[in-house]
């Protein structure tokens, strides 16, 4: 959690269109270590990933869509780490960002975006 708070969250909180390699690496970290992130951390990370879907960089928004999908299916002691009630406030922005990506030529057939939508 210390590394996540010190290194990853600041990168995800910055503009989605700057330093795409660092953004992609930060998102990849979240995806890889999603099972070690506590439930409370999901409430912080998920809105940031929803914002990363607005990135103009194909890799960044693809990684973000993949990370969101993986986090939504994550379980802890047989229970989902993200409940429907916790996800509800994010749904309008999540759907809007995903459907906006489907309008972009390079993401029309992006499997990661399609899984999220």
DSSP file (Angstrom, degrees, kcal/mol; ACC not computed):
  #  RESIDUE AA STRUCTURE BP1 BP2  ACC     N-H-->O    O-->H-N    N-H-->O    O-->H-N    TCO  KAPPA ALPHA  PHI   PSI    X-CA   Y-CA   Z-CA
    1    1 A X     >        0   0    0      0, 0.0     4,-2.7     0, 0.0     5,-0.2   0.000 360.0 360.0 360.0 -34.9    0.0    0.0    0.0
    2    2 A X  H  >  +     0   0    0      2,-0.2     4,-2.6     1,-0.2     5,-0.2   0.937 360.0  44.9 -62.4 -45.2    2.9    2.4    0.7
    3    3 A X  H  >>S+     0   0    0      2,-0.2     4,-2.9     1,-0.2     5,-1.2   0.912 112.6  52.5 -64.2 -41.6    4.3    2.0   -2.8
    4    4 A X  I  4>S+     0   0    0      1,-0.2     5,-3.0     3,-0.2     4,-0.4   0.933 114.6  41.5 -58.4 -47.7    0.8    2.4   -4.3
    5    5 A X  I  <5S+     0   0    0     -4,-2.7     5,-0.4     3,-0.2    -2,-0.2   0.874 121.1  41.1 -69.8 -37.9    0.1    5.6   -2.3
    6    6 A X  I  <5S+     0   0    0     -4,-2.6    -2,-0.2    -5,-0.2    -3,-0.2   0.867 133.4  10.9 -80.7 -36.8    3.6    7.1   -2.9
    7    7 A X  I  X5S+     0   0    0     -4,-2.9     4,-0.8    -5,-0.2    -3,-0.2   0.809 126.6  41.3-113.2 -41.9    4.2    6.2   -6.5
    8    8 A X  I  ><S+     0   0    0     -5,-1.2     4,-2.2    -4,-0.4     3,-0.3   0.944 109.0  51.8 -83.0 -50.4    1.2    4.9   -8.3
    9    9 A X  H  ><S+     0   0    0     -5,-3.0     4,-2.0     1,-0.2     5,-0.2   0.895 107.3  53.0 -58.8 -43.2   -1.7    7.1   -7.1
   10   10 A X  H  > S+     0   0    0     -5,-0.4     4,-0.7    -6,-0.3    -1,-0.2   0.889 110.6  48.9 -59.8 -35.4    0.1   10.4   -8.0
   11   11 A X  H >< S+     0   0    0     -4,-0.8     3,-0.6    -3,-0.3    -1,-0.2   0.908 112.9  46.3 -68.6 -41.1    0.7    9.1  -11.5
   12   12 A X  H 3< S+     0   0    0     -4,-2.2    -1,-0.2     1,-0.2    -2,-0.2   0.751 108.6  57.2 -72.8 -23.1   -2.9    8.1  -11.9
   13   13 A X  H 3< S+     0   0    0     -4,-2.0    -1,-0.2    -5,-0.2    -2,-0.2   0.651  94.2  83.6 -81.6 -15.8   -4.1   11.4  -10.5
   14   14 A X  S << S-     0   0    0     -4,-0.7    -3,-0.0    -3,-0.6     4,-0.0  -0.248 102.4 -53.8 -82.4 175.7   -2.3   13.5  -13.1
   15   15 A X    >   -     0   0    0      1,-0.2     3,-1.4     2,-0.1    -1,-0.2  -0.193  46.0-135.9 -53.0 131.8   -3.5   14.3  -16.6
   16   16 A X  T 3  S+     0   0    0      1,-0.3    41,-0.3    -3,-0.1    -1,-0.2   0.670 100.2  54.1 -65.5 -17.7   -4.5   11.2  -18.5
   17   17 A X  T 3  S+     0   0    0     38,-0.1     2,-0.4    39,-0.1    -1,-0.3   0.329  90.1  88.7-103.8   7.9   -2.7   12.4  -21.6
   18   18 A X  S <  S-     0   0    0     -3,-1.4     5,-0.2     1,-0.2    -4,-0.1  -0.826  95.8  -1.8-106.5 147.9    0.8   13.1  -20.2
   19   19 A X     >  -     0   0    0     -2,-0.4     4,-2.1     1,-0.1     3,-0.4   0.908  67.6-172.3  43.5  66.8    3.6   10.6  -19.9
   20   20 A X  H  > S+     0   0    0     -3,-0.3     4,-2.7     1,-0.2     5,-0.2   0.792  78.2  58.2 -61.7 -29.4    1.8    7.6  -21.4
   21   21 A X  H  > S+     0   0    0      2,-0.2     4,-2.2     1,-0.2    -1,-0.2   0.928 109.0  44.7 -67.0 -42.7    4.6    5.1  -20.6
   22   22 A X  H  > S+     0   0    0     -3,-0.4     4,-2.4     2,-0.2    -2,-0.2   0.891 113.5  51.0 -66.6 -39.0    4.4    6.0  -16.9
   23   23 A X  H  X S+     0   0    0     -4,-2.1     4,-2.6    -5,-0.2     5,-0.2   0.942 110.6  48.6 -61.9 -47.5    0.6    5.8  -16.9
   24   24 A X  H  X S+     0   0    0     -4,-2.7     4,-2.5     1,-0.2    -2,-0.2   0.901 112.2  49.1 -60.5 -41.9    0.7    2.4  -18.6
   25   25 A X  H  X S+     0   0    0     -4,-2.2     4,-2.1     2,-0.2    -1,-0.2   0.903 111.0  49.6 -65.0 -40.9    3.2    1.2  -16.0
   26   26 A X  H  X S+     0   0    0     -4,-2.4     4,-2.0     2,-0.2    -2,-0.2   0.910 112.8  46.8 -64.2 -42.0    1.1    2.5  -13.1
   27   27 A X  H  X S+     0   0    0     -4,-2.6     4,-2.5     1,-0.2    -2,-0.2   0.901 110.3  53.0 -66.9 -40.4   -2.0    0.8  -14.5
   28   28 A X  H  X S+     0   0    0     -4,-2.5     4,-2.7    -5,-0.2    -1,-0.2   0.884 107.0  53.2 -61.7 -38.9   -0.2   -2.4  -15.1
   29   29 A X  H  X S+     0   0    0     -4,-2.1     4,-2.6     2,-0.2    -1,-0.2   0.934 109.3  48.2 -59.9 -47.1    1.0   -2.3  -11.5
   30   30 A X  H  < S+     0   0    0     -4,-2.0     4,-0.2     1,-0.2    -2,-0.2   0.911 112.9  48.6 -60.7 -43.2   -2.6   -2.0  -10.3
   31   31 A X  H >< S+     0   0    0     -4,-2.5     3,-0.8     1,-0.2    -2,-0.2   0.925 114.1  45.6 -63.1 -44.9   -3.7   -4.8  -12.5
   32   32 A X  H 3< S+     0   0    0     -4,-2.7     3,-0.3     1,-0.2    -2,-0.2   0.887 122.6  34.2 -66.8 -40.6   -0.9   -7.1  -11.4
   33   33 A X  T >X S+     0   0    0     -4,-2.6     3,-1.3    -5,-0.2     4,-0.8   0.080  78.5 119.5-105.8  23.2   -1.3   -6.4   -7.7
   34   34 A X  T <4 S+     0   0    0     -3,-0.8     3,-0.5     1,-0.3    -1,-0.2   0.816  73.2  57.1 -59.6 -31.7   -5.1   -6.0   -7.6
   35   35 A X  T 34 S+     0   0    0     -3,-0.3    -1,-0.3     1,-0.2    -2,-0.1   0.730 105.5  50.6 -73.9 -20.3   -5.5   -8.9   -5.1
   36   36 A X  T <4 S+     0   0    0     -3,-1.3     2,-0.4     2,-0.1    -1,-0.2   0.596  88.8  95.6 -90.0 -12.4   -3.2   -7.2   -2.6
   37   37 A X  S  < S-     0   0    0     -4,-0.8     5,-0.1    -3,-0.5    -7,-0.0  -0.665  79.9-124.9 -78.5 127.1   -5.0   -3.9   -2.8
   38   38 A X    >>  -     0   0    0     -2,-0.4     4,-1.2     1,-0.1     3,-0.8  -0.243  24.6-103.4 -69.0 162.3   -7.5   -3.7    0.1
   39   39 A X  H >> S+     0   0    0      1,-0.3     4,-1.0     2,-0.2     3,-0.7   0.875 122.4  56.3 -52.1 -42.1  -11.2   -3.1   -0.5
   40   40 A X  H 3> S+     0   0    0      1,-0.3     4,-0.6     2,-0.2     3,-0.4   0.857 102.3  56.8 -61.4 -34.6  -10.8    0.5    0.6
   41   41 A X  H X> S+     0   0    0     -3,-0.8     4,-2.6     1,-0.2     3,-0.7   0.796  96.1  63.8 -67.3 -29.0   -8.1    1.0   -1.9
   42   42 A X  H <X S+     0   0    0     -4,-1.2     4,-2.6    -3,-0.7     5,-0.3   0.880  96.4  57.9 -61.9 -37.7  -10.5    0.0   -4.7
   43   43 A X  H 3< S+     0   0    0     -4,-1.0     4,-0.4    -3,-0.4    -1,-0.2   0.762 112.8  40.5 -64.4 -24.6  -12.6    3.0   -3.9
   44   44 A X  H <X S+     0   0    0     -3,-0.7     4,-0.8    -4,-0.6    -2,-0.2   0.863 119.2  43.1 -87.3 -42.6   -9.6    5.2   -4.6
   45   45 A X  H  X S+     0   0    0     -4,-2.6     4,-2.1     1,-0.2     3,-0.3   0.891 103.1  62.4 -76.6 -41.8   -8.2    3.5   -7.6
   46   46 A X  H  X S+     0   0    0     -4,-2.6     4,-2.4     1,-0.2     5,-0.2   0.899 102.3  49.4 -57.6 -46.3  -11.3    2.7   -9.6
   47   47 A X  H  > S+     0   0    0     -4,-0.4     4,-1.7    -5,-0.3    -1,-0.2   0.875 111.1  51.9 -61.2 -33.2  -12.3    6.4  -10.2
   48   48 A X  H  X S+     0   0    0     -4,-0.8     4,-1.5    -3,-0.3    -1,-0.2   0.887 109.6  48.7 -68.2 -38.1   -8.8    7.1  -11.3
   49   49 A X  H  X S+     0   0    0     -4,-2.1     4,-0.8     2,-0.2    -2,-0.2   0.875 106.7  55.9 -68.8 -36.8   -8.9    4.3  -13.8
   50   50 A X  H >< S+     0   0    0     -4,-2.4     3,-0.8     1,-0.2    -1,-0.2   0.905 108.0  49.7 -59.9 -40.0  -12.2    5.5  -15.1
   51   51 A X  H >< S+     0   0    0     -4,-1.7     3,-1.9     1,-0.2    -1,-0.2   0.847 101.5  62.3 -66.3 -34.2  -10.5    8.8  -15.8
   52   52 A X  H >< S+     0   0    0     -4,-1.5     3,-1.7     1,-0.3    -1,-0.2   0.708  86.7  74.4 -66.2 -18.2   -7.7    7.0  -17.6
   53   53 A X  T << S+     0   0    0     -4,-0.8    -1,-0.3    -3,-0.8    -2,-0.2   0.673  86.8  64.0 -66.0 -15.1  -10.2    5.8  -20.1
   54   54 A X  T <  S+     0   0    0     -3,-1.9    -1,-0.3    -4,-0.2    -2,-0.2   0.494  76.4 120.9 -85.9  -3.4  -10.2    9.4  -21.5
   55   55 A X    <   -     0   0    0     -3,-1.7   -38,-0.1     1,-0.1     6,-0.1  -0.310  61.4-144.3 -62.1 141.7   -6.6    9.1  -22.5
   56   56 A X  S    S+     0   0    0      4,-0.1     2,-0.5     5,-0.0    -1,-0.1   0.630  76.7  97.1 -77.8 -15.0   -5.8    9.6  -26.2
   57   57 A X  S  > S-     0   0    0    -41,-0.3     4,-2.4     1,-0.1     5,-0.3  -0.659  70.4-146.3 -82.0 124.6   -3.1    6.9  -26.0
   58   58 A X  H  > S+     0   0    0     -2,-0.5     4,-2.0     1,-0.2     5,-0.2   0.883  97.2  48.8 -56.9 -44.5   -4.3    3.5  -27.1
   59   59 A X  H  > S+     0   0    0      2,-0.2     4,-2.8     1,-0.2     5,-0.2   0.914 110.8  50.4 -66.3 -42.9   -2.2    1.6  -24.7
   60   60 A X  H  > S+     0   0    0      1,-0.2     4,-2.4     2,-0.2    -2,-0.2   0.951 114.7  41.2 -63.1 -50.5   -3.2    3.7  -21.7
   61   61 A X  H  X S+     0   0    0     -4,-2.4     4,-2.0     2,-0.2    -1,-0.2   0.830 115.6  51.8 -72.4 -26.8   -7.0    3.4  -22.3
   62   62 A X  H  X S+     0   0    0     -4,-2.0     4,-2.3    -5,-0.3    -2,-0.2   0.929 111.6  46.4 -68.9 -45.0   -6.7   -0.3  -23.2
   63   63 A X  H  X S+     0   0    0     -4,-2.8     4,-2.8     2,-0.2    -2,-0.2   0.898 112.0  52.0 -62.0 -40.2   -4.8   -1.0  -20.0
   64   64 A X  H  X S+     0   0    0     -4,-2.4     4,-2.5    -5,-0.2    -1,-0.2   0.926 109.7  48.1 -64.0 -44.3   -7.3    1.0  -18.0
   65   65 A X  H  X S+     0   0    0     -4,-2.0     4,-2.2     1,-0.2    -1,-0.2   0.911 113.6  48.0 -61.8 -42.3  -10.2   -0.9  -19.4
   66   66 A X  H  X S+     0   0    0     -4,-2.3     4,-2.5     2,-0.2    -2,-0.2   0.918 111.3  50.2 -64.1 -44.0   -8.5   -4.2  -18.7
   67   67 A X  H  X S+     0   0    0     -4,-2.8     4,-2.5     2,-0.2    -2,-0.2   0.907 110.2  50.1 -62.9 -41.8   -7.6   -3.1  -15.1
   68   68 A X  H  X S+     0   0    0     -4,-2.5     4,-2.2     2,-0.2    -1,-0.2   0.938 111.2  48.6 -61.9 -46.5  -11.2   -2.1  -14.4
   69   69 A X  H  X S+     0   0    0     -4,-2.2     4,-1.0     1,-0.2    -2,-0.2   0.920 113.1  47.5 -60.3 -44.4  -12.6   -5.4  -15.7
   70   70 A X  H  X S+     0   0    0     -4,-2.5     4,-0.5     1,-0.2     3,-0.3   0.874 112.0  49.8 -65.3 -38.3  -10.1   -7.4  -13.6
   71   71 A X  H >< S+     0   0    0     -4,-2.5     3,-0.6     1,-0.2    10,-0.3   0.855 106.1  56.2 -70.2 -33.7  -10.8   -5.3  -10.5
   72   72 A X  H 3< S+     0   0    0     -4,-2.2    10,-0.2     1,-0.2    -1,-0.2   0.759 111.0  43.5 -70.9 -23.0  -14.6   -5.8  -10.9
   73   73 A X  H 3< S+     0   0    0     -4,-1.0    -1,-0.2    -3,-0.3    -2,-0.2   0.475  88.2 116.6 -98.7  -1.9  -14.2   -9.6  -11.0
   74   74 A X    <<  -     0   0    0     -3,-0.6     7,-2.2    -4,-0.5     8,-0.4  -0.374  48.0-162.0 -67.2 143.1  -11.7   -9.7   -8.0
   75   75 A X  E     -A   80   0A   0      5,-0.3     2,-0.4     6,-0.1     5,-0.2  -0.921  16.0-161.2-128.2 153.0  -12.9  -11.5   -4.9
   76   76 A X  E >  S-A   79   0A   0      3,-3.3     3,-1.6    -2,-0.3    -2,-0.0  -0.967  83.5 -15.0-134.8 117.6  -11.9  -11.5   -1.3
   77   77 A X  T 3  S-     0   0    0     -2,-0.4     3,-0.1     1,-0.3    -1,-0.1   0.875 129.6 -53.9  54.6  41.1  -13.1  -14.5    0.8
   78   78 A X  T 3  S+     0   0    0      1,-0.2     2,-0.4     0, 0.0    -1,-0.3   0.380 119.8 105.2  80.5  -4.5  -15.6  -15.4   -1.9
   79   79 A X  E <  S-A   76   0A   0     -3,-1.6    -3,-3.3     1,-0.0    -1,-0.2  -0.856  79.6-102.5-109.4 143.3  -17.2  -11.9   -1.9
   80   80 A X  E     -A   75   0A   0     -2,-0.4    -5,-0.3    -5,-0.2    -7,-0.1  -0.347  20.2-139.6 -60.7 141.1  -16.6   -9.3   -4.7
   81   81 A X  S    S+     0   0    0     -7,-2.2     2,-0.5   -10,-0.3    -1,-0.1   0.760  94.3  48.5 -72.4 -23.7  -14.2   -6.6   -3.7
   82   82 A X  S    S-     0   0    0     -8,-0.4    -1,-0.2   -10,-0.2     2,-0.1  -0.972  79.9-155.4-119.8 120.0  -16.5   -4.1   -5.4
   83   83 A X     >  -     0   0    0     -2,-0.5     4,-1.9     1,-0.1     5,-0.2  -0.453  30.3-109.9 -87.9 165.2  -20.2   -4.2   -4.6
   84   84 A X  H  > S+     0   0    0      1,-0.2     4,-2.0     2,-0.2    -1,-0.1   0.881 120.0  54.2 -59.9 -38.8  -23.0   -2.9   -6.8
   85   85 A X  H  > S+     0   0    0      1,-0.2     4,-0.6     2,-0.2    -1,-0.2   0.870 109.3  47.3 -65.0 -36.8  -23.6    0.0   -4.4
   86   86 A X  H  4 S+     0   0    0      1,-0.2     4,-0.3     2,-0.1    -1,-0.2   0.821 115.3  46.0 -73.3 -30.8  -19.9    1.0   -4.5
   87   87 A X  H >X S+     0   0    0     -4,-1.9     3,-1.4     1,-0.2     4,-1.3   0.776  92.0  82.6 -81.6 -27.8  -19.9    0.8   -8.3
   88   88 A X  H >X S+     0   0    0     -4,-2.0     4,-0.6     1,-0.3     3,-0.5   0.840  88.1  51.1 -50.8 -45.3  -23.2    2.7   -8.9
   89   89 A X  H 3< S+     0   0    0     -4,-0.6     4,-0.4     1,-0.2    -1,-0.3   0.792 113.2  47.3 -66.0 -23.6  -21.8    6.3   -8.6
   90   90 A X  H <> S+     0   0    0     -3,-1.4     4,-2.9    -4,-0.3    -1,-0.2   0.690  89.8  85.9 -86.9 -20.0  -19.1    5.4  -11.1
   91   91 A X  H <X S+     0   0    0     -4,-1.3     4,-3.0    -3,-0.5     5,-0.3   0.866  84.5  51.6 -56.7 -46.0  -21.3    3.8  -13.7
   92   92 A X  H  X S+     0   0    0     -4,-0.6     4,-2.2     1,-0.2    -1,-0.2   0.945 117.6  38.7 -58.6 -46.2  -22.5    6.9  -15.6
   93   93 A X  H  > S+     0   0    0     -4,-0.4     4,-2.6     2,-0.2     5,-0.2   0.891 115.8  53.1 -69.8 -38.8  -18.9    8.1  -16.2
   94   94 A X  H  X S+     0   0    0     -4,-2.9     4,-2.4     2,-0.2    -2,-0.2   0.944 113.0  43.1 -60.3 -49.3  -17.6    4.6  -16.8
   95   95 A X  H  X S+     0   0    0     -4,-3.0     4,-2.8    -5,-0.2     5,-0.3   0.915 113.8  51.4 -64.6 -43.1  -20.2    3.9  -19.5
   96   96 A X  H  X S+     0   0    0     -4,-2.2     4,-1.9    -5,-0.3    -2,-0.2   0.924 112.8  45.4 -60.4 -44.5  -19.7    7.3  -21.1
   97   97 A X  H  X S+     0   0    0     -4,-2.6     4,-1.6     2,-0.2    -1,-0.2   0.899 114.2  48.3 -67.7 -40.4  -15.9    6.9  -21.3
   98   98 A X  H  X S+     0   0    0     -4,-2.4     4,-1.4    -5,-0.2    -2,-0.2   0.929 113.4  46.2 -66.2 -44.4  -16.2    3.3  -22.6
   99   99 A X  H  X S+     0   0    0     -4,-2.8     4,-0.7     1,-0.2    -1,-0.2   0.837 108.9  56.2 -69.1 -31.0  -18.7    4.2  -25.3
  100  100 A X  H >< S+     0   0    0     -4,-1.9     3,-0.7    -5,-0.3     4,-0.5   0.880 104.8  53.6 -64.5 -36.7  -16.7    7.3  -26.3
  101  101 A X  H >< S+     0   0    0     -4,-1.6     3,-1.2     1,-0.2     6,-0.3   0.864 101.1  59.0 -65.7 -34.8  -13.7    5.0  -26.8
  102  102 A X  H 3< S+     0   0    0     -4,-1.4    -1,-0.2     1,-0.3    -2,-0.2   0.723  99.3  59.3 -67.5 -19.5  -15.8    2.8  -29.2
  103  103 A X  T << S+     0   0    0     -4,-0.7     2,-0.3    -3,-0.7    -1,-0.3   0.662  87.1  93.2 -79.4 -16.7  -16.4    5.9  -31.3
  104  104 A X  S X> S-     0   0    0     -3,-1.2     3,-1.2    -4,-0.5     4,-0.5  -0.611  79.4-132.3 -81.7 136.3  -12.6    6.2  -31.8
  105  105 A X  G >4 S+     0   0    0     -2,-0.3     3,-1.0     1,-0.3     4,-0.3   0.883 103.7  49.7 -55.1 -46.2  -11.3    4.5  -35.0
  106  106 A X  G 34 S+     0   0    0      1,-0.2    -1,-0.3     2,-0.1     3,-0.2   0.675 115.8  43.6 -72.4 -15.2   -8.4    2.8  -33.3
  107  107 A X  G X4 S+     0   0    0     -3,-1.2     3,-1.5    -6,-0.3    -1,-0.2   0.312  77.3 103.8-112.5   8.9  -10.6    1.4  -30.5
  108  108 A X  T << S+     0   0    0     -3,-1.0    -1,-0.1    -4,-0.5    -2,-0.1   0.848  98.3  27.4 -58.9 -33.5  -13.6    0.2  -32.5
  109  109 A X  T 3  S+     0   0    0     -4,-0.3     2,-0.7    -3,-0.2    -1,-0.3  -0.005  84.9 139.9-117.8  27.8  -12.4   -3.4  -32.1
  110  110 A X    <>  -     0   0    0     -3,-1.5     4,-2.3     1,-0.2     3,-0.2  -0.641  41.1-156.1 -76.5 112.2  -10.5   -3.1  -28.9
  111  111 A X  H  > S+     0   0    0     -2,-0.7     4,-1.9     1,-0.2    -1,-0.2   0.814  90.4  54.4 -62.0 -33.0  -11.3   -6.2  -27.0
  112  112 A X  H  > S+     0   0    0      2,-0.2     4,-1.4     1,-0.2    -1,-0.2   0.899 110.4  45.3 -69.7 -40.4  -10.5   -4.6  -23.6
  113  113 A X  H  > S+     0   0    0     -3,-0.2     4,-2.3     1,-0.2    -2,-0.2   0.896 111.9  52.8 -68.8 -39.7  -12.9   -1.8  -24.2
  114  114 A X  H  < S+     0   0    0     -4,-2.3    -2,-0.2     1,-0.2    -1,-0.2   0.875 105.9  53.2 -65.3 -37.2  -15.6   -4.1  -25.4
  115  115 A X  H  < S+     0   0    0     -4,-1.9    -1,-0.2     1,-0.2    -2,-0.2   0.892 112.1  46.0 -63.8 -38.3  -15.4   -6.3  -22.3
  116  116 A X  H  <        0   0    0     -4,-1.4    -2,-0.2     1,-0.2    -1,-0.2   0.869 360.0 360.0 -72.6 -36.2  -15.9   -3.2  -20.2
  117  117 A X     <        0   0    0     -4,-2.3    -1,-0.2   -19,-0.1    -2,-0.2   0.502 360.0 360.0 -76.3 360.0  -18.8   -1.9  -22.2
